[in-house]
């Protein structure tokens, strides 16, 4: 085991048996880098990240690459969910240097912690036009030894660019540094820009890969309602309907994956994040409020039921995420073939279910099928000459049978730490849904989670802590922890009329 073995982070613990001599973020690592005159390799990721797993298996478990890292670098591993401050700084560096970002994030630093080279995933050897990780390590080590002045000059330039970005003084910056509330016309312009980049067929903004963009959808709903702009509401509803029909939604167990790799919302990266499901559940409730369409409320209920069933910690908070992989295979837990459905539902029911949910022998994902709805239930009801409500009830019962059967499979890994800000988002979502959908059980869960924040995530002086796992809270809270917790407690009070207070916030 390496130095990560004593960590509380499930992500860091995933790497405790790597042959890489990992350090956690801290002074010991940087002192070692100076003492040994080595550059620093900083690797940032999170437990549910599929490509983080790929890079670990390909590179960090490889003895030759580990030997190269151990000989020529000091290697630091960071969980982005525990340390969003570190993640944000160096993600900005990745984006400045490469024009894109993502995880795993791989950044090389000098002794002043300034980045001089960065990227995301690299394969161990050159392929698909990408340089190999071992090749990058050799090249950067050579530059550090023989062209140190050039390396340090570049790190200084990158740091200066990051400082300009942080100050809002970068060239051609349109950022508003006054802290004032934006004018109405600026908000409307932002909404109009969203309509310009809307995919008119499949919803969502831009092309693949597609992320849910829950806050953008919430903005469109709110502005569409307050300005009587039907196009804004229609754009949000199109996207919500397409996502709800696609494979990004877990039709069997509820909840949404993090994003879709295609433009049709069919094939997700299968990890499920607490924050996505909190934000999406609330926006589906808001869509129900704005449009009155009950299908949005049903999606919200299924999403929150998933969270309440699968992600609640015994202490009362909510876990961070579920992995994309099980048994080392991405999506294995979530996909089906007709024979598997038939074993659960019987021949006749399975045939109809597979037709509705696009489950075939050919499959739509690596020889198996991701359940999705190529057409709406109302269209299916008309085609099958049955009542839509009756069809919906039958399918709900069949989905529950399949969920129960699926529960016997090897589950994806879970990041069971609890993060204050993400818990606050879920408390807010449960509060809104509990009140709007008349679901008192959601309010009970929200109050339990709020009490958890008060009792477990608050120091004696009233300040918040950021993360919790295995009965231990640690790390001082960040600004979003405070902002979302305040919003959550206000939302819970609005829903219940019962006040919980964080005295010092």
Phi and psi in degrees as a GROMACS rama.xvg file:
@    title "Ramachandran Plot"
@    xaxis  label "Phi"
@    yaxis  label "Psi"
@TYPE xy
-100.365  -167.01  UNK-2
-68.3121  -11.1084  UNK-3
-79.7313  -6.58044  UNK-4
-63.4929  -23.5626  UNK-5
-97.0547  7.11341  UNK-6
-72.9513  155.723  UNK-7
-86.6862  -17.2752  UNK-8
-77.5853  124.571  UNK-9
-58.911  -33.8843  UNK-10
-65.6493  -46.4228  UNK-11
-65.3083  -37.0012  UNK-12
-66.6896  -26.3165  UNK-13
-60.9905  -23.5273  UNK-14
-105.83  8.92672  UNK-15
-67.3686  -24.225  UNK-16
-101.329  6.54055  UNK-17
-62.1268  146.607  UNK-18
-71.2934  -9.90499  UNK-19
-67.5459  136.403  UNK-20
-83.7397  68.6794  UNK-21
-66.4925  143.504  UNK-22
-111.077  147.042  UNK-23
-74.5457  163.196  UNK-24
-62.2392  128.2  UNK-25
167.447  173.788  UNK-26
-63.5846  -32.9367  UNK-27
-57.0382  -42.4159  UNK-28
-65.0541  -44.5075  UNK-29
-72.4031  -33.2826  UNK-30
-66.1081  -38.4003  UNK-31
-64.5272  -39.9893  UNK-32
-61.7439  -42.2944  UNK-33
-68.8014  -45.7937  UNK-34
-61.4127  -40.7755  UNK-35
-93.7168  -1.23837  UNK-36
53.6415  51.6221  UNK-37
-118.446  149  UNK-38
-72.6323  167.402  UNK-39
-107.582  133.434  UNK-40
-104.939  115.863  UNK-41
-105.549  121.663  UNK-42
-116.857  121.958  UNK-43
-120.783  134.366  UNK-44
-161.86  -161.199  UNK-45
-152.758  162.349  UNK-46
-65.4523  -31.5433  UNK-47
-90.6654  2.93106  UNK-48
-78.3986  117.512  UNK-49
-62.1068  -48.7158  UNK-50
-71.9148  -21.6852  UNK-51
-64.6107  -41.277  UNK-52
-63.6953  -41.8559  UNK-53
-61.2366  -46.895  UNK-54
-67.3881  -33.7136  UNK-55
-62.3635  -50.646  UNK-56
-64.9216  -39.1178  UNK-57
-77.0758  -39.0023  UNK-58
-115.719  -50.9027  UNK-59
-75.2899  -17.7167  UNK-60
-95.5938  -1.81207  UNK-61
-85.0358  124.894  UNK-62
-63.4773  -38.4422  UNK-63
-70.7578  -41.0064  UNK-64
-68.8244  -40.3249  UNK-65
-60.5674  -40.7494  UNK-66
-63.0914  -38.1829  UNK-67
-65.6401  -44.5086  UNK-68
-62.0643  -44.1245  UNK-69
-68.3369  -32.6444  UNK-70
-77.559  -37.9338  UNK-71
-117.074  -4.62983  UNK-72
-140.577  160.297  UNK-73
-103.784  121.711  UNK-74
-104.456  129.045  UNK-75
-120.015  133.085  UNK-76
-113.182  131.376  UNK-77
-129.37  135.48  UNK-78
-86.6378  114.671  UNK-79
-63.6379  -25.1233  UNK-80
-76.8208  -30.2669  UNK-81
-77.1592  -36.6355  UNK-82
-125.838  70.1544  UNK-83
-63.8947  -21.6974  UNK-84
-66.4842  -47.0028  UNK-85
-64.7061  -44.2569  UNK-86
-58.9439  -43.2996  UNK-87
-66.1427  -43.3561  UNK-88
-60.7459  -49.1959  UNK-89
-82.7025  -22.0484  UNK-90
-66.7792  -37.9495  UNK-91
-58.5673  -39.7012  UNK-92
-64.7947  -42.8729  UNK-93
-60.0176  -43.8824  UNK-94
-69.2644  -36.3542  UNK-95
-64.3119  -41.2265  UNK-96
-82.7115  -29.0807  UNK-97
-119.516  -15.7491  UNK-98
81.0483  4.55123  UNK-99
-150.145  176.493  UNK-100
-153.043  -179.31  UNK-101
146.326  -179.636  UNK-102
-125.015  145.537  UNK-103
-67.085  143.549  UNK-104
-101.36  129.763  UNK-105
-125.018  115.603  UNK-106
-132.72  137.655  UNK-107
-108.341  129.458  UNK-108
-120.57  153.299  UNK-109
-88.452  -172.263  UNK-110
-72.3423  -14.103  UNK-111
-93.2333  10.5404  UNK-112
69.9358  19.4971  UNK-113
-91.4303  134.299  UNK-114
-76.9726  141.544  UNK-115
-125.034  -11.4271  UNK-116
-157.293  144.027  UNK-117
-156.557  159.507  UNK-118
-171.802  -162.764  UNK-119
-119.297  -111.911  UNK-120
-82.4429  135.079  UNK-121
-126.793  138.797  UNK-122
-70.2178  161.253  UNK-123
-64.336  -34.0113  UNK-124
-129.29  159.432  UNK-125
-59.0783  128.938  UNK-126
-163.664  159.362  UNK-127
54.0817  30.2004  UNK-128
76.559  4.01947  UNK-129
-98.7661  138.867  UNK-130
-66.5299  150.909  UNK-131
-76.5029  147.669  UNK-132
-61.1308  -41.4944  UNK-133
-63.0485  -37.5261  UNK-134
-63.6956  -42.0082  UNK-135
-62.8961  -44.3217  UNK-136
-60.8377  -44.0459  UNK-137
-63.1801  -43.9641  UNK-138
-66.0877  -43.0344  UNK-139
-70.5649  -35.4241  UNK-140
-64.4442  -41.6945  UNK-141
-62.1661  -43.1896  UNK-142
-64.1483  -40.2669  UNK-143
-61.8563  -40.1366  UNK-144
-77.9205  -42.0545  UNK-145
-106.691  -17.5522  UNK-146
-135.331  49.6441  UNK-147
-60.3744  -41.6914  UNK-148
-59.9829  -39.9875  UNK-149
-65.2996  -41.9451  UNK-150
-62.1908  -47.424  UNK-151
-68.5736  -34.9717  UNK-152
-62.8104  -42.2086  UNK-153
-67.2154  -41.7254  UNK-154
-63.6138  -35.2213  UNK-155
-66.0361  -39.0496  UNK-156
-65.9531  -42.7893  UNK-157
-64.1275  -41.5328  UNK-158
-64.2515  -38.9312  UNK-159
-63.6644  -39.694  UNK-160
-65.4617  -39.0927  UNK-161
-66.2884  -37.03  UNK-162
-65.0813  -41.2059  UNK-163
-61.3471  -40.8293  UNK-164
-62.662  -43.887  UNK-165
-65.7577  -34.8547  UNK-166
-82.4106  -10.8353  UNK-167
72.7679  25.3537  UNK-168
-113.246  13.2181  UNK-169
-64.5162  157.034  UNK-170
-57.9452  137.228  UNK-171
64.0733  23.769  UNK-172
-70.7017  134.591  UNK-173
-107.872  11.4441  UNK-174
-69.3036  146.092  UNK-175
-95.4303  112.509  UNK-176
-101.28  9.18209  UNK-177
-80.9943  -20.8318  UNK-178
79.1358  5.51959  UNK-179
-82.2674  154.632  UNK-180
-64.9997  132.525  UNK-181
-65.3205  150.703  UNK-182
-68.1553  157.347  UNK-183
-58.3226  -38.2043  UNK-184
-68.3755  -27.3069  UNK-185
-69.1569  -40.6316  UNK-186
-65.3943  -42.31  UNK-187
-64.0462  -37.1944  UNK-188
-63.4339  -39.9691  UNK-189
-62.2248  -42.4241  UNK-190
-65.1824  -40.4267  UNK-191
-63.3597  -35.1424  UNK-192
-65.8253  -39.1533  UNK-193
-61.2074  -40.2874  UNK-194
-65.004  -32.7036  UNK-195
-67.5831  -34.4648  UNK-196
-98.7244  5.02046  UNK-197
-64.4279  135.673  UNK-198
-77.6165  110.577  UNK-199
-71.5499  -15.8699  UNK-200
-94.3686  -46.8039  UNK-201
-110.107  -2.34833  UNK-202
73.4276  179.16  UNK-203
81.0921  172.257  UNK-204
-118.265  119.917  UNK-205
82.1748  -162.338  UNK-206
-106.21  -176.174  UNK-207
-66.1408  149.774  UNK-208
-72.1644  153.379  UNK-209
-113.919  130.732  UNK-210
-106.372  154.295  UNK-211
-63.7629  -32.9445  UNK-212
52.7735  54.166  UNK-213
-59.033  -38.2936  UNK-214
-68.5162  -34.0484  UNK-215
-65.2403  -41.7428  UNK-216
-64.7469  -40.0618  UNK-217
-62.8117  -40.6531  UNK-218
-62.908  -44.6542  UNK-219
-61.7858  -42.1415  UNK-220
-62.733  -45.1783  UNK-221
-66.0993  -47.8406  UNK-222
-70.8697  -35.2567  UNK-223
-63.0132  -38.2935  UNK-224
-71.8095  -44.7714  UNK-225
-74.3742  -23.7913  UNK-226
-108.438  4.52001  UNK-227
55.3378  37.304  UNK-228
-95.385  99.7662  UNK-229
-65.0862  -29.3667  UNK-230
-65.01  -36.4447  UNK-231
-67.4855  -44.7466  UNK-232
-64.5727  -41.6312  UNK-233
-63.6375  -37.8357  UNK-234
-65.1077  -43.0615  UNK-235
-65.4829  -43.7281  UNK-236
-67.4134  -38.6749  UNK-237
-56.9754  -47.7941  UNK-238
-64.708  -44.9168  UNK-239
-62.2639  -41.4017  UNK-240
-66.5669  -42.0292  UNK-241
-66.9402  -40.2165  UNK-242
-65.0478  -41.6306  UNK-243
-65.513  -27.829  UNK-244
-84.9473  -21.9097  UNK-245
-83.7095  177.119  UNK-246
-75.5707  -11.4712  UNK-247
-64.1329  -23.99  UNK-248
-92.4334  134.845  UNK-249
-82.6727  97.6041  UNK-250
-69.7578  -21.5799  UNK-251
-86.7929  -44.5979  UNK-252
-112.869  -6.96369  UNK-253
87.9317  159.103  UNK-254
93.1881  166.102  UNK-255
-120.568  142.585  UNK-256
-76.3876  170.881  UNK-257
-69.1906  -41.8512  UNK-258
-163.447  169.245  UNK-259
-106.574  136.399  UNK-260
-79.9188  -15.8407  UNK-261
-113.749  174.753  UNK-262
-85.4959  -4.88945  UNK-263
-104.577  7.18375  UNK-264
66.0882  19.8227  UNK-265
-83.2947  -54.8297  UNK-266
-104.503  110.604  UNK-267
-91.9344  166.021  UNK-268
-80.7448  122.47  UNK-269
-77.521  -3.00028  UNK-270
-64.2319  144.08  UNK-271
-114.732  124.351  UNK-272
-107.031  141.264  UNK-273
-59.5753  -43.3084  UNK-274
-66.6371  -39.0327  UNK-275
-59.5567  -46.7481  UNK-276
-70.7936  -31.3321  UNK-277
-64.753  -49.3609  UNK-278
-67.1337  -40.7171  UNK-279
-70.2454  -40.3751  UNK-280
-58.0626  -42.507  UNK-281
-66.6088  -41.2072  UNK-282
-69.39  -31.0329  UNK-283
-68.0655  -36.2673  UNK-284
-63.7585  -42.8693  UNK-285
-63.028  -38.7503  UNK-286
-62.6005  -38.4774  UNK-287
-63.2302  -41.4779  UNK-288
-62.6774  -41.4301  UNK-289
-74.6595  -41.2628  UNK-290
-102.517  -23.7122  UNK-291
77.4182  5.43727  UNK-292
-81.8059  116.201  UNK-293
-67.0419  -20.7611  UNK-294
-61.9857  -32.0675  UNK-295
-68.3282  -39.4775  UNK-296
-63.7965  -37.1144  UNK-297
-65.8473  -40.6775  UNK-298
-62.43  -42.5236  UNK-299
-60.5908  -44.964  UNK-300
-62.3834  -45.1778  UNK-301
-63.467  -36.3122  UNK-302
-67.594  -47.1444  UNK-303
-69.2566  -34.3971  UNK-304
-63.1229  -38.6856  UNK-305
-59.7395  -49.3374  UNK-306
-60.779  -45.3903  UNK-307
-67.898  -25.3631  UNK-308
-85.4377  -39.3278  UNK-309
-108.629  -23.3181  UNK-310
-116.464  6.67468  UNK-311
-83.4584  128.827  UNK-312
-78.7731  152.303  UNK-313
-61.0678  -22.4386  UNK-314
-81.843  -11.5476  UNK-315
116.713  -14.9562  UNK-316
-88.0484  -172.153  UNK-317
-116.921  138.009  UNK-318
-72.2767  159.638  UNK-319
-71.4923  -45.0572  UNK-320
-168.084  165.384  UNK-321
-119.225  144.918  UNK-322
-71.8244  161.193  UNK-323
-77.9956  -27.8064  UNK-324
-106.381  148.434  UNK-325
-141.44  141.647  UNK-326
52.4262  31.8017  UNK-327
76.4793  9.0136  UNK-328
-121.842  128.265  UNK-329
-67.5248  128.051  UNK-330
77.289  2.33785  UNK-331
-58.2663  -36.4508  UNK-332
-65.4264  -28.0836  UNK-333
-100.543  -13.6109  UNK-334
-99.1488  160.539  UNK-335
-139.569  161.62  UNK-336
-127.297  166.361  UNK-337
-58.2816  -35.87  UNK-338
-63.1908  -40.5105  UNK-339
-65.1614  -39.2728  UNK-340
-66.4997  -41.3109  UNK-341
-62.7008  -36.3571  UNK-342
-61.3339  -27.9184  UNK-343
-93.1592  -44.2864  UNK-344
-100.772  -14.3936  UNK-345
89.3844  163.019  UNK-346
-62.7276  -52.6339  UNK-347
-67.4555  -48.4542  UNK-348
-63.8422  -37.6694  UNK-349
-64.7033  -38.0277  UNK-350
-60.6994  -47.119  UNK-351
-67.3174  -41.4205  UNK-352
-62.5521  -45.0317  UNK-353
-64.055  -34.5788  UNK-354
-64.6216  -45.7181  UNK-355
-66.5446  -40.278  UNK-356
-103.092  17.2356  UNK-357
61.4004  42.101  UNK-358
-105.419  116.337  UNK-359
-136.607  168.067  UNK-360
-63.2335  -38.9748  UNK-361
-68.0331  -38.763  UNK-362
80.1412  167.746  UNK-363
-123.506  5.56711  UNK-364
-154.355  101.189  UNK-365
51.854  44.529  UNK-366
85.9867  -4.99086  UNK-367
-125.129  -177.652  UNK-368
-122.26  133.558  UNK-369
-89.6743  117.934  UNK-370
-57.3743  132.581  UNK-371
-156.874  170.725  UNK-372
-114.239  95.9369  UNK-373
-62.8798  -24.7321  UNK-374
-140.397  160.689  UNK-375
-70.9073  161.725  UNK-376
-63.7537  -33.0621  UNK-377
-64.9382  -38.8465  UNK-378
-66.1602  -41.0512  UNK-379
-64.8123  -41.0073  UNK-380
-61.6258  -41.3968  UNK-381
-65.6928  -42.6626  UNK-382
-65.8371  -36.6613  UNK-383
-91.487  -1.10698  UNK-384
57.4499  47.1717  UNK-385
-129.518  163.097  UNK-386
-69.9799  134.537  UNK-387
-61.9327  -41.4211  UNK-388
-62.9236  -40.1492  UNK-389
-65.6752  -43.4574  UNK-390
-62.0499  -42.8658  UNK-391
-61.5284  -41.6605  UNK-392
-66.1958  -41.4533  UNK-393
-63.354  -46.1527  UNK-394
-64.6396  -37.2873  UNK-395
-61.2604  -42.6036  UNK-396
-64.7575  -38.3621  UNK-397
-69.3027  -39.0328  UNK-398
-62.004  -38.6216  UNK-399
-66.4555  -38.5033  UNK-400
-60.5209  -43.1489  UNK-401
-68.9812  -36.4643  UNK-402
-62.9437  -43.3143  UNK-403
-62.2325  -41.3785  UNK-404
-67.0641  -41.2179  UNK-405
-63.4831  -27.8412  UNK-406
-62.747  -18.713  UNK-407
-81.7925  -10.8682  UNK-408
-72.4638  166.674  UNK-409
-68.6002  119.968  UNK-410
-73.635  152.264  UNK-411
-61.1696  156.501  UNK-412
-64.4291  157.286  UNK-413
-128.202  136.149  UNK-414
-88.5361  102.56  UNK-415
-94.148  18.8343  UNK-416
-79.6221  161.87  UNK-417
-117.835  126.141  UNK-418
-111.868  130.829  UNK-419
-58.4723  -50.598  UNK-420
-62.2263  -42.6116  UNK-421
-68.9411  -36.0021  UNK-422
-63.5141  -38.8381  UNK-423
-63.7034  -39.8668  UNK-424
-59.5641  -41.0176  UNK-425
-71.0312  -36.7417  UNK-426
-59.7524  -44.3993  UNK-427
-61.6135  -45.5335  UNK-428
-63.2166  -44.0756  UNK-429
-64.2091  -36.1398  UNK-430
-65.4135  -46.373  UNK-431
-63.2812  -48.4916  UNK-432
-65.2272  -40.1297  UNK-433
-59.5458  -41.2879  UNK-434
-75.5244  -48.708  UNK-435
-70.0593  -41.5601  UNK-436
-94.1305  4.28635  UNK-437
54.7375  57.5387  UNK-438
-121.652  85.1433  UNK-439
-61.1161  -25.3479  UNK-440
-62.1259  -35.5208  UNK-441
-64.9913  -38.9305  UNK-442
-66.3372  -35.9837  UNK-443
-63.2897  -44.6047  UNK-444
-63.9929  -41.4304  UNK-445
-62.1673  -43.0911  UNK-446
-65.7102  -38.2055  UNK-447
-62.5761  -42.6017  UNK-448
-66.6241  -37.309  UNK-449
-65.0802  -41.068  UNK-450
-63.2416  -35.7688  UNK-451
-60.0797  -45.483  UNK-452
-60.7017  -40.9468  UNK-453
-66.7508  -41.7503  UNK-454
-88.3356  -33.067  UNK-455
-108.682  -25.8665  UNK-456
-111.228  17.2664  UNK-457
-123.041  127.999  UNK-458
-74.3748  170.565  UNK-459
-60.5281  -28.6365  UNK-460
-87.7607  6.47689  UNK-461
91.5356  -8.45212  UNK-462
-76.4161  150.913  UNK-463
-84.4352  156.109  UNK-464
-109.002  162.569  UNK-465
-96.2171  -41.5288  UNK-466
-135.434  153.241  UNK-467
-144.79  137.295  UNK-468
-159.918  137.794  UNK-469
59.5894  36.2227  UNK-470
84.9802  3.63985  UNK-471
-126.517  125.979  UNK-472
-98.3334  144.121  UNK-473
-156.414  170.551  UNK-474
72.6149  124.837  UNK-475
-61.8205  145.91  UNK-476
-69.2175  156.822  UNK-477
-103.828  173.192  UNK-478
-61.9393  -34.8011  UNK-479
-70.9188  -28.4382  UNK-480
-58.6321  -44.9343  UNK-481
-69.1842  -45.9738  UNK-482
-62.3094  -47.4764  UNK-483
-71.0929  -32.7163  UNK-484
-67.3604  -42.5212  UNK-485
-59.2296  -47.0888  UNK-486
-61.4905  -40.8347  UNK-487
-63.9766  -43.4721  UNK-488
-69.0819  -35.0654  UNK-489
-64.6409  -45.9021  UNK-490
-62.5726  -38.227  UNK-491
-67.7099  -39.2833  UNK-492
-63.7783  -42.7509  UNK-493
-60.1208  -34.9822  UNK-494
-80.7655  -32.0825  UNK-495
-114.191  -23.7984  UNK-496
77.0042  5.11105  UNK-497
-107.581  128.043  UNK-498
-94.3462  129.432  UNK-499
-117.352  138.6  UNK-500
-126.964  141.139  UNK-501
-105.373  99.6007  UNK-502
-57.9859  -41.1093  UNK-503
-93.6749  -2.38097  UNK-504
